[in-house]
């Protein structure tokens, strides 16, 4: 059985490792990046099925790359993680799920 691939891009390393452990227990192959630029490179290398990307990263905003990611990886399910609540007119787009921090690990299942 081929495992689905998940990429997590977030500068909170502890959160990344908790998410990775949880998702690996659900039989996902998980890859981590802690900056936007390294995450975008990882996306192109891995071509994941699911992406969890933080909005506020040290080298940029995740939501500003949504269109780029959608064009390069049209089949990837994108989940934007943010402590910031987006107003309806500024939400990244309707094809991106927004998960508000703090998040519960058990809620990740609904975003896979």
DSSP file (Angstrom, degrees, kcal/mol; ACC not computed):
  #  RESIDUE AA STRUCTURE BP1 BP2  ACC     N-H-->O    O-->H-N    N-H-->O    O-->H-N    TCO  KAPPA ALPHA  PHI   PSI    X-CA   Y-CA   Z-CA
    1    1 A X              0   0    0      0, 0.0     2,-0.4     0, 0.0     0, 0.0   0.000 360.0 360.0 360.0 129.7    0.0    0.0    0.0
    2    2 A X        -     0   0    0      1,-0.0     2,-0.2     0, 0.0     0, 0.0  -0.666 360.0-131.7 -82.3 128.5    1.4    3.4   -1.0
    3    3 A X        -     0   0    0     -2,-0.4     2,-0.2     1,-0.1    25,-0.2  -0.563  19.3-117.6 -78.9 141.1    1.4    5.9    1.8
    4    4 A X        -     0   0    0     23,-0.4    25,-2.8    -2,-0.2     2,-0.4  -0.523  31.1-124.8 -73.5 148.0    0.0    9.4    1.2
    5    5 A X  E     -a   29   0A   0     23,-0.2    44,-2.0    -2,-0.2    45,-1.9  -0.790  23.8-170.5-102.2 138.1    2.5   12.2    1.6
    6    6 A X  E     -ab  30  50A   0     23,-3.0    25,-2.5    -2,-0.4     2,-0.5  -0.989   5.8-161.5-126.2 133.8    2.1   15.1    3.8
    7    7 A X  E     -ab  31  51A   0     43,-2.2    45,-2.7    -2,-0.4     2,-0.5  -0.962   5.0-164.8-112.3 133.5    4.3   18.3    4.0
    8    8 A X  E     -ab  32  52A   0     23,-2.6    25,-2.1    -2,-0.5     2,-0.6  -0.979   4.0-173.2-117.7 123.2    4.2   20.5    7.0
    9    9 A X  E     +ab  33  53A   0     43,-3.0    45,-3.1    -2,-0.5     2,-0.3  -0.941  31.1 128.0-117.5 108.5    5.7   24.0    6.8
   10   10 A X        -     0   0    0     23,-2.2     6,-0.1    -2,-0.6    23,-0.1  -0.961  54.6-140.3-159.8 139.6    5.8   25.8   10.1
   11   11 A X  S    S+     0   0    0     -2,-0.3     2,-1.3    45,-0.3     3,-0.1   0.556  84.7  91.6 -82.4  -6.7    8.5   27.5   12.1
   12   12 A X     >  -     0   0    0      1,-0.2     4,-2.2     2,-0.1     3,-0.2  -0.726  60.3-173.4 -86.0  92.2    7.1   26.1   15.4
   13   13 A X  H  > S+     0   0    0     -2,-1.3     4,-2.3     1,-0.2     5,-0.2   0.850  78.5  54.9 -61.2 -38.2    9.3   23.0   15.4
   14   14 A X  H  > S+     0   0    0      1,-0.2     4,-2.2     2,-0.2    -1,-0.2   0.923 109.0  48.4 -61.7 -42.9    7.7   21.3   18.4
   15   15 A X  H  > S+     0   0    0     -3,-0.2     4,-2.8     1,-0.2     5,-0.2   0.922 109.7  53.2 -61.8 -43.9    4.3   21.6   16.7
   16   16 A X  H  X S+     0   0    0     -4,-2.2     4,-2.7     1,-0.2    -2,-0.2   0.916 110.1  47.0 -56.9 -44.9    5.7   20.1   13.5
   17   17 A X  H  X S+     0   0    0     -4,-2.3     4,-2.3     2,-0.2    -1,-0.2   0.868 111.7  50.2 -70.0 -35.5    7.1   17.1   15.4
   18   18 A X  H  X S+     0   0    0     -4,-2.2     4,-2.3     2,-0.2    -2,-0.2   0.933 113.1  46.5 -64.0 -45.0    3.9   16.6   17.2
   19   19 A X  H  X S+     0   0    0     -4,-2.8     4,-2.9     1,-0.2     5,-0.2   0.913 111.7  52.1 -62.5 -42.5    1.9   16.7   14.0
   20   20 A X  H  X S+     0   0    0     -4,-2.7     4,-2.7    -5,-0.2     5,-0.2   0.930 110.0  47.7 -60.9 -46.5    4.4   14.4   12.3
   21   21 A X  H  X S+     0   0    0     -4,-2.3     4,-1.7     1,-0.2    -1,-0.2   0.926 114.0  47.4 -60.2 -45.5    4.1   11.8   15.1
   22   22 A X  H  X S+     0   0    0     -4,-2.3     4,-0.7     1,-0.2    -2,-0.2   0.926 115.1  44.6 -62.6 -46.2    0.3   11.9   15.0
   23   23 A X  H ><>S+     0   0    0     -4,-2.9     5,-1.8     1,-0.2     3,-0.5   0.853 108.9  55.8 -71.3 -35.1    0.2   11.6   11.2
   24   24 A X  H ><5S+     0   0    0     -4,-2.7     3,-1.8     1,-0.2    -1,-0.2   0.880 103.3  56.2 -63.2 -36.4    2.8    8.8   11.0
   25   25 A X  H 3<5S+     0   0    0     -4,-1.7    -1,-0.2     1,-0.3    -2,-0.2   0.754 103.7  54.5 -65.2 -22.8    0.6    6.9   13.4
   26   26 A X  T <<5S-     0   0    0     -4,-0.7    -1,-0.3    -3,-0.5    -2,-0.2   0.291 127.8-103.4 -91.1   8.8   -2.2    7.3   10.8
   27   27 A X  T < 5S+     0   0    0     -3,-1.8   -23,-0.4     1,-0.3     2,-0.3   0.810  74.0 140.8  76.0  34.1    0.1    5.8    8.2
   28   28 A X      < -     0   0    0     -5,-1.8     2,-0.6    -8,-0.2    -1,-0.3  -0.808  54.2-126.5-102.5 148.9    1.1    9.0    6.4
   29   29 A X  E     -a    5   0A   0    -25,-2.8   -23,-3.0    -2,-0.3     2,-0.4  -0.862  36.8-159.8 -90.2 121.5    4.6    9.8    5.1
   30   30 A X  E     -a    6   0A   0     -2,-0.6     2,-0.4   -25,-0.2   -23,-0.2  -0.895  16.6-174.1-120.0 134.4    5.5   13.1    6.6
   31   31 A X  E     -a    7   0A   0    -25,-2.5   -23,-2.6    -2,-0.4     2,-0.4  -0.949  12.5-151.4-123.7 143.4    8.1   15.8    5.6
   32   32 A X  E     +a    8   0A   0     -2,-0.4     2,-0.3   -25,-0.2   -23,-0.2  -0.895  16.4 173.7-121.5 145.6    8.9   19.0    7.6
   33   33 A X  E     -a    9   0A   0    -25,-2.1   -23,-2.2    -2,-0.4     3,-0.0  -0.983  16.1-160.9-142.7 147.7   10.2   22.4    6.7
   34   34 A X  S    S+     0   0    0     -2,-0.3    24,-0.4   -25,-0.2     2,-0.3   0.410  73.1  47.8-112.8  -0.1   10.6   25.4    9.0
   35   35 A X  S  > S-     0   0    0      1,-0.1     4,-2.0    22,-0.1     5,-0.1  -0.934  80.6-118.0-134.7 161.4   10.7   28.3    6.5
   36   36 A X  H  > S+     0   0    0     -2,-0.3     4,-2.6     2,-0.2     5,-0.2   0.935 112.4  47.9 -64.0 -47.4    8.7   29.3    3.5
   37   37 A X  H  > S+     0   0    0      1,-0.2     4,-1.9     2,-0.2    -1,-0.2   0.918 114.1  44.8 -64.4 -43.9   11.5   29.0    1.0
   38   38 A X  H  > S+     0   0    0      1,-0.2     4,-2.1     2,-0.2    -1,-0.2   0.864 113.5  53.5 -68.2 -32.2   12.7   25.5    2.2
   39   39 A X  H  X S+     0   0    0     -4,-2.0     4,-2.5     2,-0.2    -2,-0.2   0.899 106.6  50.1 -66.6 -41.5    9.1   24.4    2.3
   40   40 A X  H  X S+     0   0    0     -4,-2.6     4,-1.8     2,-0.2    -1,-0.2   0.893 111.6  49.1 -64.9 -38.5    8.4   25.5   -1.3
   41   41 A X  H  X S+     0   0    0     -4,-1.9     4,-1.5    -5,-0.2    -1,-0.2   0.908 111.0  50.4 -64.9 -41.0   11.5   23.5   -2.4
   42   42 A X  H  X S+     0   0    0     -4,-2.1     4,-3.0     1,-0.2     5,-0.4   0.893 106.2  56.1 -63.8 -40.3   10.3   20.5   -0.4
   43   43 A X  H  X S+     0   0    0     -4,-2.5     4,-2.7     1,-0.2     5,-0.2   0.925 108.4  47.1 -56.1 -45.9    6.9   20.7   -2.1
   44   44 A X  H  < S+     0   0    0     -4,-1.8    -1,-0.2     1,-0.2    -2,-0.2   0.817 115.8  45.9 -68.2 -30.1    8.5   20.5   -5.5
   45   45 A X  H  < S+     0   0    0     -4,-1.5    -2,-0.2    -5,-0.1    -1,-0.2   0.893 124.2  29.9 -77.2 -41.9   10.7   17.6   -4.4
   46   46 A X  H  < S-     0   0    0     -4,-3.0    -2,-0.2    -5,-0.1    -3,-0.2   0.808  81.0-152.9 -91.4 -33.5    8.0   15.5   -2.6
   47   47 A X     <  -     0   0    0     -4,-2.7   -42,-0.2    -5,-0.4    -3,-0.1   0.988  29.6-155.1  51.1  68.3    4.8   16.5   -4.5
   48   48 A X        -     0   0    0     -5,-0.2   -42,-0.2     1,-0.1     3,-0.1  -0.155  27.5-138.6 -74.8 164.9    2.6   15.8   -1.5
   49   49 A X  S    S+     0   0    0    -44,-2.0    28,-2.9     1,-0.3     2,-0.4   0.762  92.9  27.5 -84.2 -31.8   -1.1   14.8   -1.3
   50   50 A X  E     -bc   6  77A   0    -45,-1.9   -43,-2.2    26,-0.2     2,-0.4  -0.990  66.7-164.0-136.7 139.8   -1.7   17.1    1.6
   51   51 A X  E     -bc   7  78A   0     26,-3.0    28,-2.3    -2,-0.4     2,-0.5  -0.990   6.3-169.9-125.5 132.4    0.0   20.4    2.8
   52   52 A X  E     +bc   8  79A   0    -45,-2.7   -43,-3.0    -2,-0.4     2,-0.4  -0.991  20.8 177.4-113.7 118.9   -0.2   22.1    6.2
   53   53 A X  E     -bc   9  80A   0     26,-2.8    28,-3.1    -2,-0.5   -43,-0.2  -0.985  25.3-132.9-130.6 129.1    1.4   25.5    5.9
   54   54 A X  E     - c   0  81A   0    -45,-3.1     8,-0.3    -2,-0.4    28,-0.2  -0.432  12.0-142.5 -71.1 149.4    1.7   28.2    8.6
   55   55 A X  S    S+     0   0    0     26,-2.3     7,-2.8     1,-0.2     2,-1.1   0.935  88.3  53.1 -77.9 -48.5    0.7   31.7    7.5
   56   56 A X  E    S+E   61   0B   0     25,-0.3     2,-0.3     5,-0.2   -45,-0.3  -0.741  71.6 163.0 -98.7  95.7    3.3   33.7    9.4
   57   57 A X  E >   -E   60   0B   0      3,-2.2     3,-1.6    -2,-1.1   -22,-0.1  -0.726  50.5-108.6-109.0 159.3    6.7   32.3    8.6
   58   58 A X  T 3  S+     0   0    0    -24,-0.4   -23,-0.1     1,-0.3     3,-0.1   0.792 117.6  35.7 -58.9 -29.0   10.1   33.9    9.2
   59   59 A X  T 3  S-     0   0    0      1,-0.2    -1,-0.3     0, 0.0     2,-0.3   0.130 128.3 -34.3-115.0  20.8   10.7   34.5    5.5
   60   60 A X  E <   -E   57   0B   0     -3,-1.6    -3,-2.2   -24,-0.0     2,-0.5  -0.874  69.8 -66.1 153.4 177.5    7.2   35.3    4.3
   61   61 A X  E >   -E   56   0B   0     -2,-0.3     3,-0.7    -5,-0.2     4,-0.4  -0.857  29.3-146.6-101.6 128.1    3.4   34.7    4.5
   62   62 A X  G >  S+     0   0    0     -7,-2.8     3,-1.8    -2,-0.5     4,-0.2   0.886  97.0  58.6 -58.6 -41.2    2.0   31.4    3.5
   63   63 A X  G >  S+     0   0    0      1,-0.3     3,-1.2     2,-0.2     4,-0.3   0.782  95.4  64.4 -64.9 -24.9   -1.2   32.8    2.1
   64   64 A X  G <  S+     0   0    0     -3,-0.7    -1,-0.3     1,-0.2     4,-0.2   0.684 103.0  49.3 -70.1 -15.2    0.7   34.9   -0.4
   65   65 A X  G <> S+     0   0    0     -3,-1.8     4,-2.8    -4,-0.4    -1,-0.2   0.330  79.6 102.0-102.9   5.3    2.0   31.6   -2.0
   66   66 A X  H <> S+     0   0    0     -3,-1.2     4,-2.8     1,-0.2     5,-0.2   0.915  82.8  46.2 -58.9 -46.3   -1.4   29.9   -2.3
   67   67 A X  H  > S+     0   0    0     -4,-0.3     4,-2.3     2,-0.2    -1,-0.2   0.912 113.6  49.7 -64.3 -41.2   -1.9   30.6   -6.0
   68   68 A X  H  > S+     0   0    0     -4,-0.2     4,-2.4     2,-0.2     5,-0.2   0.937 113.0  46.4 -60.4 -47.4    1.6   29.5   -6.8
   69   69 A X  H  X S+     0   0    0     -4,-2.8     4,-2.7     1,-0.2    -2,-0.2   0.914 111.5  51.9 -63.6 -42.9    1.2   26.3   -4.8
   70   70 A X  H  < S+     0   0    0     -4,-2.8    -1,-0.2    -5,-0.2    -2,-0.2   0.896 111.6  47.1 -60.0 -41.3   -2.2   25.6   -6.5
   71   71 A X  H  < S+     0   0    0     -4,-2.3     3,-0.5    -5,-0.2    -2,-0.2   0.920 118.7  39.6 -67.3 -43.2   -0.7   26.1   -9.9
   72   72 A X  H  < S+     0   0    0     -4,-2.4    -2,-0.2     1,-0.2    -1,-0.2   0.789 131.8  25.5 -77.0 -28.3    2.4   23.9   -9.2
   73   73 A X    ><  +     0   0    0     -4,-2.7     3,-1.5    -5,-0.2    -1,-0.2  -0.563  66.9 165.8-136.8  68.5    0.4   21.2   -7.2
   74   74 A X  T 3  S+     0   0    0     -3,-0.5    -1,-0.1     1,-0.3    -4,-0.1   0.714  78.0  49.7 -64.0 -21.4   -3.2   21.3   -8.4
   75   75 A X  T 3  S+     0   0    0    -27,-0.1     2,-0.3     2,-0.1    -1,-0.3   0.527  86.1 107.2 -94.0  -6.3   -4.1   17.9   -6.7
   76   76 A X    <   -     0   0    0     -3,-1.5     2,-0.6    -7,-0.2   -26,-0.2  -0.558  70.0-131.6 -77.3 131.6   -2.6   18.8   -3.3
   77   77 A X  E     -c   50   0A   0    -28,-2.9   -26,-3.0    -2,-0.3     2,-0.4  -0.752  27.6-151.3 -82.1 120.7   -5.1   19.5   -0.5
   78   78 A X  E     -cd  51  96A   0     -2,-0.6    19,-2.2    17,-0.5     2,-0.5  -0.823  17.2-176.5-105.6 131.7   -3.9   22.8    1.1
   79   79 A X  E     -cd  52  97A   0    -28,-2.3   -26,-2.8    -2,-0.4     2,-0.5  -0.977  12.4-154.4-126.1 115.5   -4.5   23.7    4.8
   80   80 A X  E     -cd  53  98A   0     17,-3.2    19,-3.3    -2,-0.5     2,-0.5  -0.798   8.5-155.1 -92.2 124.8   -3.4   27.1    6.0
   81   81 A X  E     +cd  54  99A   0    -28,-3.1   -26,-2.3    -2,-0.5     2,-0.3  -0.865  26.5 155.0-101.9 130.0   -2.6   27.2    9.7
   82   82 A X  E     - d   0 100A   0     17,-2.6    19,-2.2    -2,-0.5     4,-0.1  -0.992  48.8-153.0-156.3 144.7   -2.9   30.6   11.3
   83   83 A X  S    S+     0   0    0     -2,-0.3     2,-0.4    17,-0.3    -1,-0.1   0.587  84.0  90.1 -84.4 -13.8   -3.5   32.4   14.6
   84   84 A X  S    S-     0   0    0     -3,-0.1     2,-0.7     1,-0.0    17,-0.1  -0.691  77.7-136.1 -85.3 130.9   -4.9   35.3   12.5
   85   85 A X        -     0   0    0     -2,-0.4     2,-0.3    15,-0.1    -2,-0.1  -0.794  20.9-140.3 -89.2 118.3   -8.6   35.2   11.7
   86   86 A X        -     0   0    0     -2,-0.7     2,-0.2    -4,-0.1     5,-0.1  -0.565   9.9-127.8 -78.4 137.2   -9.1   36.1    8.1
   87   87 A X    >>  -     0   0    0     -2,-0.3     3,-1.8     1,-0.1     4,-0.8  -0.504  32.5-107.0 -73.5 155.5  -12.0   38.3    7.1
   88   88 A X  T 34 S+     0   0    0      1,-0.3     3,-0.4     2,-0.2    -1,-0.1   0.811 119.2  52.5 -58.9 -31.2  -14.1   36.8    4.4
   89   89 A X  T 34 S+     0   0    0      1,-0.2    -1,-0.3     3,-0.0    -3,-0.0   0.585 114.5  41.7 -82.6  -8.0  -12.8   39.2    1.8
   90   90 A X  T <4 S+     0   0    0     -3,-1.8    -1,-0.2     3,-0.0    -2,-0.2   0.356  79.9 127.1-118.0   4.2   -9.2   38.5    2.6
   91   91 A X  S  < S-     0   0    0     -4,-0.8     3,-0.1    -3,-0.4    -6,-0.0  -0.320  72.5-112.7 -60.4 145.8   -9.3   34.7    3.0
   92   92 A X  S    S-     0   0    0      1,-0.2     2,-0.3     2,-0.1    -1,-0.1   0.904  73.2 -62.3 -51.6 -54.9   -6.7   33.0    0.7
   93   93 A X    >   -     0   0    0      3,-0.3     3,-1.6   -27,-0.0    -1,-0.2  -0.894  45.5 -92.7 178.2 168.8   -9.3   31.3   -1.5
   94   94 A X  T 3  S+     0   0    0      1,-0.3    -2,-0.1    -2,-0.3    -3,-0.0   0.570 117.1  62.9 -73.1  -6.9  -12.1   28.9   -1.4
   95   95 A X  T 3  S+     0   0    0      2,-0.0   -17,-0.5   -18,-0.0     2,-0.5   0.291  92.6  76.8 -98.3  10.1   -9.9   25.9   -2.3
   96   96 A X  E <  S-d   78   0A   0     -3,-1.6     2,-0.3   -19,-0.1    -3,-0.3  -0.981  73.4-140.1-123.2 126.8   -7.8   26.3    0.9
   97   97 A X  E     -d   79   0A   0    -19,-2.2   -17,-3.2    -2,-0.5     2,-0.5  -0.668  15.5-146.0 -81.3 139.6   -8.9   25.2    4.3
   98   98 A X  E     -d   80   0A   0     -2,-0.3     2,-0.5   -19,-0.2   -17,-0.2  -0.941  11.3-167.1-110.0 123.8   -8.0   27.6    7.1
   99   99 A X  E     -d   81   0A   0    -19,-3.3   -17,-2.6    -2,-0.5     2,-0.3  -0.943  15.6-139.3-110.4 122.9   -7.1   26.0   10.5
  100  100 A X  E     -d   82   0A   0     -2,-0.5     2,-0.3   -19,-0.2   -17,-0.3  -0.638  30.8 -92.5 -85.6 137.4   -7.0   28.4   13.4
  101  101 A X  S    S+     0   0    0    -19,-2.2     2,-0.1    -2,-0.3     3,-0.0  -0.646 103.9  55.7 -83.2 148.0   -4.3   28.1   16.0
  102  102 A X  S    S-     0   0    0     -2,-0.3     2,-0.3     1,-0.1    -2,-0.1   0.508  83.7-171.2 -74.9 144.1   -4.1   26.7   18.6
  103  103 A X        -     0   0    0     -2,-0.1     2,-0.5    -4,-0.1    -2,-0.1  -0.727  20.9-130.1-104.8 154.5   -5.1   23.5   16.8
  104  104 A X    >   -     0   0    0     -2,-0.3     3,-1.5     1,-0.1     4,-0.5  -0.876  14.6-137.6 -99.5 132.1   -6.0   20.1   18.3
  105  105 A X  G >  S+     0   0    0     -2,-0.5     3,-1.8     1,-0.3     4,-0.4   0.880 103.4  59.4 -56.8 -39.2   -4.1   17.2   16.8
  106  106 A X  G >  S+     0   0    0      1,-0.3     3,-0.7     2,-0.2    -1,-0.3   0.736  96.6  62.6 -65.5 -19.8   -7.2   15.1   16.6
  107  107 A X  G X  S+     0   0    0     -3,-1.5     3,-1.0     1,-0.2     4,-0.3   0.635  82.1  81.8 -77.8 -12.4   -8.8   17.7   14.4
  108  108 A X  G X  S+     0   0    0     -3,-1.8     3,-2.1    -4,-0.5     4,-0.3   0.820  75.2  72.7 -62.1 -30.1   -6.2   17.1   11.7
  109  109 A X  G X  S+     0   0    0     -3,-0.7     3,-1.2    -4,-0.4    -1,-0.2   0.848  91.5  56.4 -54.1 -36.5   -8.1   14.0   10.4
  110  110 A X  G <  S+     0   0    0     -3,-1.0    -1,-0.3     1,-0.2    -2,-0.2   0.607 105.6  52.2 -74.2  -9.4  -10.8   16.2    8.9
  111  111 A X  G <         0   0    0     -3,-2.1    -1,-0.2    -4,-0.3    -2,-0.2   0.286 360.0 360.0-107.7   8.8   -8.1   18.1    6.8
  112  112 A X    <         0   0    0     -3,-1.2    -1,-0.2    -4,-0.3    -2,-0.1   0.453 360.0 360.0 -90.7 360.0   -6.5   15.0    5.2
